[in-house]
Amino acid sequence: MNESTVCEAIAGELSTRGYQLDPEEYRTDLISAGVNSVNLVRVLTALEELFDIEFEAAGFFAEPVTVERLAAEIIEHAARNVTR
């Protein structure tokens, strides 16, 4: 699993809900990019199922939610599970 593949998967989930992001926008806060909170939660739920992870709900939205941030969290989770 690499960052590019994970970013594409996240962008694909966003696309199924009508949000098109170019790779140049992967650092953009998704809420600022027009993704409403309901759809963002749906995307997060789909990503949790796809990558078999669970995002920490407490404080999750304290920082901007970007494609790059989500990808980093998914990859970090995968790396922790490989070393177990």
N, CA, C and O atoms as a GROMACS GRO file, in nm:
protein
  336
    1MET      N    1   0.086  -0.117   0.000
    1MET     CA    2   0.000   0.000   0.000
    1MET      C    3   0.090   0.124   0.000
    1MET      O    4   0.178   0.138   0.085
    2ASN      N    5   0.067   0.211  -0.098
    2ASN     CA    6   0.145   0.334  -0.101
    2ASN      C    7   0.053   0.456  -0.102
    2ASN      O    8  -0.068   0.444  -0.123
    3GLU      N    9   0.111   0.572  -0.079
    3GLU     CA   10   0.031   0.694  -0.066
    3GLU      C   11  -0.052   0.722  -0.191
    3GLU      O   12  -0.168   0.761  -0.181
    4SER      N   13   0.006   0.702  -0.306
    4SER     CA   14  -0.064   0.729  -0.431
    4SER      C   15  -0.190   0.643  -0.444
    4SER      O   16  -0.296   0.693  -0.480
    5THR      N   17  -0.177   0.515  -0.416
    5THR     CA   18  -0.289   0.423  -0.425
    5THR      C   19  -0.398   0.459  -0.325
    5THR      O   20  -0.517   0.458  -0.358
    6VAL      N   21  -0.358   0.492  -0.203
    6VAL     CA   22  -0.455   0.528  -0.100
    6VAL      C   23  -0.524   0.659  -0.136
    6VAL      O   24  -0.646   0.670  -0.122
    7CYS      N   25  -0.450   0.758  -0.183
    7CYS     CA   26  -0.510   0.886  -0.224
    7CYS      C   27  -0.612   0.865  -0.336
    7CYS      O   28  -0.719   0.926  -0.336
    8GLU      N   29  -0.578   0.778  -0.431
    8GLU     CA   30  -0.671   0.749  -0.540
    8GLU      C   31  -0.799   0.684  -0.488
    8GLU      O   32  -0.908   0.714  -0.535
    9ALA      N   33  -0.786   0.595  -0.390
    9ALA     CA   34  -0.903   0.530  -0.331
    9ALA      C   35  -0.990   0.632  -0.259
    9ALA      O   36  -1.113   0.627  -0.268
   10ILE      N   37  -0.928   0.725  -0.189
   10ILE     CA   38  -1.003   0.829  -0.118
   10ILE      C   39  -1.073   0.919  -0.220
   10ILE      O   40  -1.191   0.950  -0.205
   11ALA      N   41  -1.001   0.959  -0.323
   11ALA     CA   42  -1.060   1.043  -0.428
   11ALA      C   43  -1.176   0.970  -0.496
   11ALA      O   44  -1.276   1.031  -0.533
   12GLY      N   45  -1.162   0.838  -0.511
   12GLY     CA   46  -1.270   0.758  -0.569
   12GLY      C   47  -1.394   0.758  -0.483
   12GLY      O   48  -1.506   0.770  -0.534
   13GLU      N   49  -1.376   0.745  -0.352
   13GLU     CA   50  -1.491   0.752  -0.259
   13GLU      C   51  -1.559   0.888  -0.266
   13GLU      O   52  -1.682   0.897  -0.264
   14LEU      N   53  -1.478   0.993  -0.274
   14LEU     CA   54  -1.535   1.128  -0.286
   14LEU      C   55  -1.610   1.142  -0.418
   14LEU      O   56  -1.717   1.202  -0.424
   15SER      N   57  -1.554   1.086  -0.523
   15SER     CA   58  -1.615   1.094  -0.656
   15SER      C   59  -1.752   1.028  -0.660
   15SER      O   60  -1.843   1.077  -0.726
   16THR      N   61  -1.767   0.916  -0.588
   16THR     CA   62  -1.898   0.848  -0.587
   16THR      C   63  -2.006   0.934  -0.523
   16THR      O   64  -2.125   0.909  -0.541
   17ARG      N   65  -1.964   1.035  -0.450
   17ARG     CA   66  -2.059   1.126  -0.386
   17ARG      C   67  -2.063   1.262  -0.456
   17ARG      O   68  -2.118   1.358  -0.403
   18GLY      N   69  -2.004   1.267  -0.576
   18GLY     CA   70  -2.013   1.387  -0.658
   18GLY      C   71  -1.904   1.491  -0.639
   18GLY      O   72  -1.915   1.602  -0.690
   19TYR      N   73  -1.798   1.456  -0.566
   19TYR     CA   74  -1.689   1.551  -0.542
   19TYR      C   75  -1.567   1.509  -0.622
   19TYR      O   76  -1.509   1.403  -0.597
   20GLN      N   77  -1.528   1.591  -0.716
   20GLN     CA   78  -1.412   1.562  -0.800
   20GLN      C   79  -1.293   1.644  -0.751
   20GLN      O   80  -1.298   1.767  -0.748
   21LEU      N   81  -1.186   1.576  -0.714
   21LEU     CA   82  -1.064   1.645  -0.670
   21LEU      C   83  -0.949   1.603  -0.759
   21LEU      O   84  -0.932   1.485  -0.789
   22ASP      N   85  -0.871   1.699  -0.801
   22ASP     CA   86  -0.747   1.672  -0.873
   22ASP      C   87  -0.638   1.646  -0.770
   22ASP      O   88  -0.649   1.692  -0.657
   23PRO      N   89  -0.534   1.574  -0.809
   23PRO     CA   90  -0.424   1.549  -0.714
   23PRO      C   91  -0.367   1.676  -0.652
   23PRO      O   92  -0.318   1.673  -0.539
   24GLU      N   93  -0.372   1.787  -0.724
   24GLU     CA   94  -0.322   1.914  -0.669
   24GLU      C   95  -0.406   1.962  -0.550
   24GLU      O   96  -0.362   2.046  -0.472
   25GLU      N   97  -0.526   1.908  -0.536
   25GLU     CA   98  -0.617   1.948  -0.429
   25GLU      C   99  -0.613   1.855  -0.308
   25GLU      O  100  -0.691   1.872  -0.215
   26TYR      N  101  -0.524   1.758  -0.308
   26TYR     CA  102  -0.520   1.660  -0.200
   26TYR      C  103  -0.477   1.722  -0.067
   26TYR      O  104  -0.493   1.658   0.038
   27ARG      N  105  -0.424   1.844  -0.068
   27ARG     CA  106  -0.388   1.913   0.056
   27ARG      C  107  -0.496   2.010   0.102
   27ARG      O  108  -0.483   2.075   0.205
   28THR      N  109  -0.602   2.021   0.024
   28THR     CA  110  -0.710   2.113   0.054
   28THR      C  111  -0.805   2.053   0.156
   28THR      O  112  -0.841   1.936   0.147
   29ASP      N  113  -0.846   2.134   0.253
   29ASP     CA  114  -0.945   2.090   0.350
   29ASP      C  115  -1.072   2.053   0.276
   29ASP      O  116  -1.124   2.132   0.198
   30LEU      N  117  -1.122   1.933   0.299
   30LEU     CA  118  -1.237   1.884   0.224
   30LEU      C  119  -1.364   1.965   0.250
   30LEU      O  120  -1.445   1.984   0.160
   31ILE      N  121  -1.380   2.013   0.372
   31ILE     CA  122  -1.495   2.099   0.401
   31ILE      C  123  -1.485   2.229   0.322
   31ILE      O  124  -1.584   2.275   0.266
   32SER      N  125  -1.366   2.288   0.316
   32SER     CA  126  -1.344   2.409   0.237
   32SER      C  127  -1.364   2.384   0.089
   32SER      O  128  -1.402   2.474   0.015
   33ALA      N  129  -1.339   2.261   0.045
   33ALA     CA  130  -1.356   2.225  -0.096
   33ALA      C  131  -1.502   2.198  -0.131
   33ALA      O  132  -1.534   2.170  -0.246
   34GLY      N  133  -1.590   2.206  -0.031
   34GLY     CA  134  -1.732   2.190  -0.057
   34GLY      C  135  -1.793   2.059  -0.016
   34GLY      O  136  -1.913   2.036  -0.037
   35VAL      N  137  -1.714   1.969   0.045
   35VAL     CA  138  -1.768   1.842   0.092
   35VAL      C  139  -1.844   1.869   0.221
   35VAL      O  140  -1.786   1.914   0.320
   36ASN      N  141  -1.974   1.841   0.221
   36ASN     CA  142  -2.049   1.867   0.344
   36ASN      C  143  -2.020   1.760   0.448
   36ASN      O  144  -1.972   1.651   0.416
   37SER      N  145  -2.050   1.791   0.571
   37SER     CA  146  -2.011   1.703   0.682
   37SER      C  147  -2.079   1.566   0.675
   37SER      O  148  -2.019   1.466   0.713
   38VAL      N  149  -2.202   1.561   0.626
   38VAL     CA  150  -2.271   1.433   0.616
   38VAL      C  151  -2.199   1.342   0.517
   38VAL      O  152  -2.174   1.225   0.546
   39ASN      N  153  -2.165   1.396   0.401
   39ASN     CA  154  -2.093   1.316   0.302
   39ASN      C  155  -1.953   1.282   0.348
   39ASN      O  156  -1.902   1.174   0.316
   40LEU      N  157  -1.890   1.371   0.422
   40LEU     CA  158  -1.756   1.342   0.472
   40LEU      C  159  -1.761   1.223   0.569
   40LEU      O  160  -1.674   1.136   0.565
   41VAL      N  161  -1.860   1.219   0.655
   41VAL     CA  162  -1.876   1.106   0.746
   41VAL      C  163  -1.902   0.978   0.667
   41VAL      O  164  -1.852   0.872   0.704
   42ARG      N  165  -1.979   0.987   0.560
   42ARG     CA  166  -2.004   0.869   0.476
   42ARG      C  167  -1.876   0.820   0.410
   42ARG      O  168  -1.851   0.700   0.402
   43VAL      N  169  -1.794   0.913   0.363
   43VAL     CA  170  -1.665   0.878   0.303
   43VAL      C  171  -1.576   0.811   0.406
   43VAL      O  172  -1.514   0.709   0.378
   44LEU      N  173  -1.570   0.869   0.526
   44LEU     CA  174  -1.488   0.810   0.633
   44LEU      C  175  -1.534   0.668   0.666
   44LEU      O  176  -1.452   0.579   0.686
   45THR      N  177  -1.664   0.648   0.672
   45THR     CA  178  -1.719   0.515   0.700
   45THR      C  179  -1.680   0.417   0.590
   45THR      O  180  -1.642   0.303   0.619
   46ALA      N  181  -1.690   0.459   0.466
   46ALA     CA  182  -1.652   0.373   0.354
   46ALA      C  183  -1.503   0.339   0.359
   46ALA      O  184  -1.464   0.226   0.331
   47LEU      N  185  -1.420   0.438   0.394
   47LEU     CA  186  -1.276   0.414   0.404
   47LEU      C  187  -1.243   0.320   0.519
   47LEU      O  188  -1.154   0.236   0.507
   48GLU      N  189  -1.316   0.333   0.630
   48GLU     CA  190  -1.295   0.241   0.742
   48GLU      C  191  -1.321   0.097   0.699
   48GLU      O  192  -1.246   0.006   0.734
   49GLU      N  193  -1.427   0.078   0.624
   49GLU     CA  194  -1.460  -0.057   0.576
   49GLU      C  195  -1.359  -0.105   0.473
   49GLU      O  196  -1.315  -0.220   0.477
   50LEU      N  197  -1.321  -0.017   0.380
   50LEU     CA  198  -1.229  -0.055   0.273
   50LEU      C  199  -1.091  -0.093   0.326
   50LEU      O  200  -1.031  -0.189   0.279
   51PHE      N  201  -1.042  -0.017   0.424
   51PHE     CA  202  -0.907  -0.039   0.475
   51PHE      C  203  -0.904  -0.108   0.611
   51PHE      O  204  -0.797  -0.124   0.670
   52ASP      N  205  -1.020  -0.149   0.661
   52ASP     CA  206  -1.031  -0.218   0.789
   52ASP      C  207  -0.961  -0.139   0.901
   52ASP      O  208  -0.875  -0.191   0.972
   53ILE      N  209  -1.002  -0.013   0.913
   53ILE     CA  210  -0.948   0.075   1.017
   53ILE      C  211  -1.062   0.144   1.088
   53ILE      O  212  -1.178   0.131   1.049
   54GLU      N  213  -1.028   0.217   1.192
   54GLU     CA  214  -1.126   0.300   1.261
   54GLU      C  215  -1.061   0.433   1.292
   54GLU      O  216  -0.963   0.440   1.367
   55PHE      N  217  -1.115   0.540   1.234
   55PHE     CA  218  -1.063   0.673   1.262
   55PHE      C  219  -1.103   0.713   1.402
   55PHE      O  220  -1.214   0.684   1.447
   56GLU      N  221  -1.013   0.780   1.472
   56GLU     CA  222  -1.041   0.829   1.606
   56GLU      C  223  -1.140   0.945   1.597
   56GLU      O  224  -1.109   1.048   1.538
   57ALA      N  225  -1.257   0.929   1.655
   57ALA     CA  226  -1.361   1.031   1.645
   57ALA      C  227  -1.327   1.155   1.728
   57ALA      O  228  -1.353   1.268   1.686
   58ALA      N  229  -1.269   1.134   1.844
   58ALA     CA  230  -1.239   1.246   1.934
   58ALA      C  231  -1.133   1.335   1.871
   58ALA      O  232  -1.020   1.293   1.847
   59GLY      N  233  -1.170   1.457   1.846
   59GLY     CA  234  -1.076   1.555   1.793
   59GLY      C  235  -1.044   1.540   1.646
   59GLY      O  236  -0.957   1.610   1.594
   60PHE      N  237  -1.112   1.449   1.577
   60PHE     CA  238  -1.079   1.425   1.437
   60PHE      C  239  -1.091   1.550   1.352
   60PHE      O  240  -1.009   1.575   1.263
   61PHE      N  241  -1.194   1.629   1.379
   61PHE     CA  242  -1.217   1.748   1.298
   61PHE      C  243  -1.148   1.872   1.353
   61PHE      O  244  -1.172   1.983   1.306
   62ALA      N  245  -1.063   1.855   1.454
   62ALA     CA  246  -0.989   1.968   1.510
   62ALA      C  247  -0.887   2.020   1.410
   62ALA      O  248  -0.851   2.138   1.414
   63GLU      N  249  -0.840   1.934   1.322
   63GLU     CA  250  -0.746   1.972   1.216
   63GLU      C  251  -0.817   1.957   1.082
   63GLU      O  252  -0.913   1.881   1.072
   64PRO      N  253  -0.771   2.030   0.980
   64PRO     CA  254  -0.834   2.014   0.848
   64PRO      C  255  -0.828   1.868   0.801
   64PRO      O  256  -0.726   1.801   0.816
   65VAL      N  257  -0.937   1.823   0.744
   65VAL     CA  258  -0.943   1.688   0.690
   65VAL      C  259  -0.910   1.699   0.541
   65VAL      O  260  -0.986   1.757   0.463
   66THR      N  261  -0.796   1.643   0.504
   66THR     CA  262  -0.751   1.647   0.365
   66THR      C  263  -0.729   1.505   0.315
   66THR      O  264  -0.719   1.411   0.395
   67VAL      N  265  -0.722   1.489   0.186
   67VAL     CA  266  -0.694   1.357   0.128
   67VAL      C  267  -0.558   1.309   0.178
   67VAL      O  268  -0.542   1.193   0.215
   68GLU      N  269  -0.459   1.398   0.179
   68GLU     CA  270  -0.325   1.360   0.226
   68GLU      C  271  -0.326   1.316   0.372
   68GLU      O  272  -0.259   1.219   0.408
   69ARG      N  273  -0.400   1.387   0.454
   69ARG     CA  274  -0.406   1.349   0.597
   69ARG      C  275  -0.472   1.213   0.613
   69ARG      O  276  -0.423   1.128   0.688
   70LEU      N  277  -0.583   1.191   0.544
   70LEU     CA  278  -0.650   1.062   0.553
   70LEU      C  279  -0.558   0.949   0.506
   70LEU      O  280  -0.551   0.844   0.569
   71ALA      N  281  -0.489   0.973   0.394
   71ALA     CA  282  -0.398   0.871   0.342
   71ALA      C  283  -0.288   0.841   0.443
   71ALA      O  284  -0.253   0.725   0.464
   72ALA      N  285  -0.233   0.944   0.504
   72ALA     CA  286  -0.126   0.924   0.603
   72ALA      C  287  -0.176   0.841   0.721
   72ALA      O  288  -0.106   0.753   0.770
   73GLU      N  289  -0.298   0.870   0.766
   73GLU     CA  290  -0.353   0.795   0.880
   73GLU      C  291  -0.378   0.649   0.843
   73GLU      O  292  -0.354   0.559   0.923
   74ILE      N  293  -0.426   0.626   0.722
   74ILE     CA  294  -0.453   0.489   0.676
   74ILE      C  295  -0.322   0.412   0.665
   74ILE      O  296  -0.313   0.298   0.710
   75ILE      N  297  -0.221   0.474   0.605
   75ILE     CA  298  -0.091   0.407   0.589
   75ILE      C  299  -0.026   0.382   0.724
   75ILE      O  300   0.033   0.276   0.745
   76GLU      N  301  -0.036   0.477   0.815
   76GLU     CA  302   0.020   0.459   0.950
   76GLU      C  303  -0.049   0.342   1.020
   76GLU      O  304   0.017   0.260   1.084
   77HIS      N  305  -0.180   0.334   1.007
   77HIS     CA  306  -0.254   0.224   1.069
   77HIS      C  307  -0.209   0.090   1.010
   77HIS      O  308  -0.188  -0.007   1.082
   78ALA      N  309  -0.195   0.086   0.877
   78ALA     CA  310  -0.151  -0.037   0.811
   78ALA      C  311  -0.011  -0.079   0.857
   78ALA      O  312   0.015  -0.197   0.878
   79ALA      N  313   0.077   0.019   0.872
   79ALA     CA  314   0.214  -0.010   0.915
   79ALA      C  315   0.215  -0.064   1.057
   79ALA      O  316   0.290  -0.157   1.087
   80ARG      N  317   0.133  -0.009   1.146
   80ARG     CA  318   0.125  -0.058   1.283
   80ARG      C  319   0.075  -0.202   1.287
   80ARG      O  320   0.122  -0.282   1.367
   81ASN      N  321  -0.020  -0.233   1.201
   81ASN     CA  322  -0.077  -0.369   1.201
   81ASN      C  323   0.017  -0.471   1.139
   81ASN      O  324   0.009  -0.589   1.173
   82VAL      N  325   0.105  -0.430   1.051
   82VAL     CA  326   0.203  -0.521   0.990
   82VAL      C  327   0.308  -0.562   1.093
   82VAL      O  328   0.353  -0.676   1.095
   83THR      N  329   0.346  -0.465   1.179
   83THR     CA  330   0.452  -0.493   1.276
   83THR      C  331   0.402  -0.568   1.398
   83THR      O  332   0.482  -0.604   1.484
   84ARG      N  333   0.274  -0.591   1.409
   84ARG     CA  334   0.220  -0.664   1.524
   84ARG      C  335   0.238  -0.811   1.512
   84ARG      O  336   0.198  -0.886   1.601
   0.00000   0.00000   0.00000
